[in-house]
């Protein structure tokens, strides 16, 4: 097991020039990830183009840890049966549920949602007295689905130590690893 | 160069790439499938039509005959289908309400054909406001196909008309 000593050694022999080179490379990776995310935001017209399902209220459709891609172009227009993601006022956890009732009025929507796995509609989840959610609450409509992959982010959120380990490890590897030479 | 991390890294990412490519093939291979369903909805009756003065909206209970054959829909990338009956009307803008739905998962081979006689709506129709009296309403059978991985498709089955009564039941 020479991993630790090798890594330490890499740091020891690292001169200024090489360190700055690796640092710029690391920044480039981070910037690429950020650009991709922003690009998704623009192309799908929503502030969160990819969400991870956090609850089991849409089973057997979407389980905890599945990834959903959202769009908000509203074409074709929203209709009942669409699975939408909405966020209510001050709560920061987005909810993934299906539209049951939709009323269009003056360029706005009045939407009632329900989870496939729930017996009753979502009026109990809304702010007291609120009967419908509106366009401003919506984050987007699902159009693409990938199972399981998002469970990693749930682990990262549940165990913060894992997050620091991963980020720290990535930074160290990013700084020390050399380009693989043939 | 050939430290243990590199050695673990290589097979892991090879595995991820293989899984990704297989998923991609799965998605592409079902993208162009022409899903067809054979459905019919008939004999729609309004059993109860009342004015809910507490919430200021109208409520209605409906029943209908429903038939459908969904054997053609299932393929290797279908996780389950969500069948629902939607009522569409204009007042004057678009209104649409689901009154009945059913989920048929894969591995649940038996009732790919469904048939219901005077089936009651699963959900009470709750309007927003008062505009259903004497209204002509379109009842549609629709279908959402949830994939194992990939695009979510929507299909429209058959539809039929119903005119709501001009007076409340009581």
HADDOCK unambig.tbl for C-alpha pairs under 7 A between the chains (distance, minus, plus):
assign (segid A and resid 3 and name CA) (segid B and resid 3 and name CA) 6.46 0.50 0.50
assign (segid A and resid 3 and name CA) (segid B and resid 4 and name CA) 6.84 0.50 0.50
assign (segid A and resid 80 and name CA) (segid B and resid 96 and name CA) 6.46 0.50 0.50
assign (segid A and resid 80 and name CA) (segid B and resid 97 and name CA) 6.52 0.50 0.50
assign (segid A and resid 80 and name CA) (segid B and resid 98 and name CA) 6.58 0.50 0.50
assign (segid A and resid 100 and name CA) (segid B and resid 97 and name CA) 5.92 0.50 0.50
assign (segid A and resid 100 and name CA) (segid B and resid 98 and name CA) 5.27 0.50 0.50
assign (segid A and resid 101 and name CA) (segid B and resid 96 and name CA) 5.91 0.50 0.50
assign (segid A and resid 101 and name CA) (segid B and resid 97 and name CA) 4.35 0.50 0.50
assign (segid A and resid 101 and name CA) (segid B and resid 98 and name CA) 6.27 0.50 0.50
assign (segid A and resid 102 and name CA) (segid B and resid 95 and name CA) 5.69 0.50 0.50
assign (segid A and resid 102 and name CA) (segid B and resid 96 and name CA) 5.21 0.50 0.50
assign (segid A and resid 102 and name CA) (segid B and resid 97 and name CA) 6.22 0.50 0.50
assign (segid A and resid 103 and name CA) (segid B and resid 94 and name CA) 6.17 0.50 0.50
assign (segid A and resid 103 and name CA) (segid B and resid 95 and name CA) 4.43 0.50 0.50
assign (segid A and resid 103 and name CA) (segid B and resid 96 and name CA) 6.48 0.50 0.50
assign (segid A and resid 104 and name CA) (segid B and resid 93 and name CA) 5.61 0.50 0.50
assign (segid A and resid 104 and name CA) (segid B and resid 94 and name CA) 5.20 0.50 0.50
assign (segid A and resid 104 and name CA) (segid B and resid 95 and name CA) 6.05 0.50 0.50
assign (segid A and resid 105 and name CA) (segid B and resid 93 and name CA) 6.09 0.50 0.50
assign (segid A and resid 143 and name CA) (segid B and resid 151 and name CA) 5.84 0.50 0.50
assign (segid A and resid 143 and name CA) (segid B and resid 152 and name CA) 5.46 0.50 0.50
assign (segid A and resid 144 and name CA) (segid B and resid 150 and name CA) 5.31 0.50 0.50
assign (segid A and resid 144 and name CA) (segid B and resid 151 and name CA) 4.51 0.50 0.50
assign (segid A and resid 144 and name CA) (segid B and resid 152 and name CA) 5.92 0.50 0.50
assign (segid A and resid 145 and name CA) (segid B and resid 149 and name CA) 5.37 0.50 0.50
assign (segid A and resid 145 and name CA) (segid B and resid 150 and name CA) 5.19 0.50 0.50
assign (segid A and resid 145 and name CA) (segid B and resid 151 and name CA) 6.43 0.50 0.50
assign (segid A and resid 146 and name CA) (segid B and resid 149 and name CA) 4.83 0.50 0.50
assign (segid A and resid 146 and name CA) (segid B and resid 150 and name CA) 6.45 0.50 0.50
assign (segid A and resid 147 and name CA) (segid B and resid 149 and name CA) 6.41 0.50 0.50
